[in-house]
Amino acid sequence: YKGCYNIDYKEEHATLGTLDTQGYSSPVDYWAPFNQGEGLHDAPWRTEFGGNIYLTDGSHGCVNCPPAVMGQIFSTIFENEAVVIY
């Protein structure tokens, strides 16, 4: 959803989702939630990013980032830092 949020916390080596409840379980190296379970994270299962892929192969509300890029982002963001989604 559009809006301005804050990074809740940062976590390395997290697992997103639960098979029992959400139907998926995805390990990630970098996780920075900002909106009640939505957040920034690496998406090593994706082969492409950007463009129109969200129309047919979107996320569950998160911002999926290439692993190398998310590593750089993770090292520069802080808890409570603003995230603007537009």
N, C-alpha and C positions, 0 to 999 in steps of 0.2 A: 504494500500500500504506500501511496505517496505520503511523505511526511518527514519530519526531522526527529531523529532518535539518538540515543546515546549507547555507546558500547557498554554492555553490562559487565563483561569480563573477557579475558582471553584464556584459551586452553589449547595445549598441544596434545596431539594423539587422542582425539575424542571420537566417539561413535555417535553418529546422528541417527535419530529415529529408533524405533523398536519394532522388531518383527511382529510381536503379538498385537501391539496397538496400532502402529502406523503402516505395517506391511513392508517396511524396508529397514535395513540397518547398514549404514555406510560409514566405514572408518575414514577419518580425515586427519591430516597432520596439523592443520591450523583451524581453529574455530573461534569466532568472535561474535556472539549473539547480540542483537540490538533491539529486537521487537518481539517479545514473548515467544521465543523459539525460532525466530527467523534471524539470519545473520550472514556474515561473510565467512566463507570457507573455501578450501581448495576442493577441486572436483576431479580427481585423477581418472575417473571413469569416462569423462568426456574427451572427445577427440577434437572438438571445435567449440569456440566461444563467440558470443556476439551475433550480430546480424539478426536474422529472423528465426533462429532456432527456437526461441521461446514460444513461437506459434504452435509447434508440434512436439517439442521436446524440452519443455521448461522445467523449472525447479518446483519445489513445494513452498516457495516464497522466499528462499534464500538467494543470495548473490553468489553464484558459482564462479570461481576464479581458477585460471590455470595454476597448477601447483607452484611453479617458480615465481609467478607474480604474487601469489598469496603469501609466500614466504617473505617477500620484500614488504608487502603491506603489513603483515603481522609484526614485523620488527619495528615498524614506525608508528603504529597506532597505540593508543592508551585507553584504559578503562575510563568511561565517562566522556570520551571524545565523541563529537557530533558525527552522525551519519545522515546525509540528506538523500532521500530517495525521491526521484522525479521521473 
